[in-house]
Amino acid sequence: MMTAIEIGRLLRAGTTGFVAGCRVSQVDAPTFGGLVRAPLGEGYHVYGLIHDIRIDDDGIVRQLVTADRVDANVVADNRINRNVPIEISVLTVGFQQNGALRHLLPPRPPLSLDVIYQCSPKELCAFTPQGRFGYFRHILRAQDVPVGELLAAHLEQASAAHAQSGSPQWIEAATRESIALLRDDYPALMSVLSALSDVREV
């Protein structure tokens, strides 16, 4: 049974990624680098990694930021009662169909207003070992995405989940695979290794 932590609904989607929206009060759920899934029914789920979280302004916010003092109640009202959306951009990294997980682009993307769920540590551990880190290629070839930071954030979360489930060696294999995939792209490799070193020092 999958843990269902709803974080938002789909705004727009393509084969390689999608954007979901959620309310400001839900901002504690999604995190950069987090694995999410969009169930489309009949055992079909699309998986992706959050690579950007954006909160757009509006007329009221623009007026509030220029005020000398903003009452805490006004801030709370703006964040909770007014449905200011947060846009969560997701990079597609795989899908599940009839119980089989694949690190390939899905046959079709999610549809507008489909619910997006945050994956539990158990789901994270189930998805990441499939196909010898095949989903890494989606991350490493992504355009307009902070690849090094995204990979490092994901590995940090996945490593913690695997360590908790009794597989602390997962991060070593993941790091070796990252180096192997980037051996011919020195600038990208240095960017990833730099981000990973920050993770390992924490």
N, C-alpha and C positions, 0 to 999 in steps of 0.2 A: 504494500500500500504506500503510495507516494504522499509525502507531507505536502499539503496544499497551503502555501503562504502566498496569497494573492498580493501582487504589488502594483497592478495597473491593467489597463486595456490597450489593445493595439490601435495606433493612430494610422500608420502606413507601413507597408512592407514590400520587400523585394526578395529575390532568391538569396542574396548574400547578407541581408540584414534587415532589421525592422526597428521601428520607433514606437514606444509605448508611452502612455501618459498616466500619471497618478497624481493624487492630491498631495499638497505640501505636508499634511499631517502623516502621510505614509513614508516620508523621506528616510525614516530610520530603517526601512526594510531593504531597499536596493543599495548595493555598494559597487564601486568601480571594480571591475574584474570578476564580479559575481556571475555564477552560472544560473541562467533562467531557462524556463521552458514554456512553450505555448502549445497546449493540447488542442488538436483539431478534430478529435473524435475517432472512434473505431481503432484505438490503439496507436494512433499516429501523433507524435509530438515533435516539435522543432526546438532545438537547443541553441543557445547563444550566450555570448559573454558581453556584459555591460561595458562599453568603452567610453561612454560619455553620459553625464547627468547634467541637464540644463534647466535652469529656472529663468523663464523670460519675465521681463518687466511689463508693466502696463501703466496707464495714466495715473492711477491712484498711487502706485508704488513710487513713481517719479516725483509726485508731490510730497510724499512722506519723507523721502530721503533728503529733500531740501529744507525740511522743517528744522527749527532749532532743537525742539524736543519732541520725541514721539513716545506717547504713553504705552506702557507694556500691554495694556488691554487692547489698544489699537493694533499693535503688532500681532497679538494673538488672534484677534478678529480677522486680520488680513490673511493670516496663515491657515486658519482652521475653518472659519465660516465662509469666506469667499473661496470658491473652488479654483484657486490658482494652480494650474497644472505644472507638473515637472515632466520634462521630456527625457526619456531614458533611451539612448541609442544602443542597439544590440548588434553584435557581429555574429552571424550564423556560423556555428561550428559543427553541426551534425543534426541527426534526427533519429527517432525511434519508430519502428513500424512492426506491428505484430510481435512485440517483445524484443526485437533485435535492434541493438544500438549500432549506428554507423557514423563514422566521422566524414561524411560526405555532405555536399549541399543537398537540401531536401527537394523532393519532386515538385513541391509547391509551397509557397510561403503561407504564414497565417493570414487570416482575414480581418478586416476592420472590426474593432470592438471585441475580438477574441481576448480572453483573460490571459495575462502573463503571470506565471508563478515563479517565486524564488526557489531554487533547488536546495534541498536539505543536504547536510554532509553525507548522508547515505547515498543520495542520488549522485552527488559529486564523485564519490568513490566508485560508483557503478559506471559512470560515463567516462571518466578520464583514462582508465587502463585499456579501453577498447582500441584495437587496431594499431598498437605500437605508436601512440601519440600522433595518430594521423590528423587530428584536428589542429595540431600546431601549424600546419601549412596554411590554414585559413587565417590564423593570427599573423604569421610572418609576412604574408603577401598583401595584407590589408593596406588600403590607401587612406590617407588622411586620418590615421589612427596612431596614437603614441604606442607603437609596437612594444618597445622595451618595457615601458611602464605597465602596459596592459598584461604582458606575459608575466612580469614579476608579481603583479597583484594577484593574478590568477594562481600562479604557482604557490604563493604564500598561503592562500585560502585552501587550495587543494592539498598542500603538504600537511597543513594542520588537520584536515579531515582524515587523511590517510594515516597520520601518526596516531590519531585518536582511535582509528579502527584497527591498529596493530600493524601498519605497514610504513614505518618511518623511512624506509629505504626508497620510497617512491620518488622523492625529490631528487635524489642522486641520479636515477635513471632519466628523469625529466630534464635535468640540467645537461646531461651528456647528449641527449637527443637534440636539444636546442642548439648546442655547439656544433653537432654534426650537420644539422640542417643549414646553418649559417656559415659554414667553413669557407665558402667562396664569396661571402659578403662581409668583409672586415668591418666597415663602419657600423652595419647593423649588429654584427656580433658584439662589438665593443659596447654599443648602446644597451643591448640585452644583458651582457655580463655586468655592466655597471649597475643596472637596476637590480639584478639578482644579488649582487654583493651587498646592496643596501638591505635587502630582505634577509639575507643570511646573518647579517650583523645584529638584527633586531632581537 
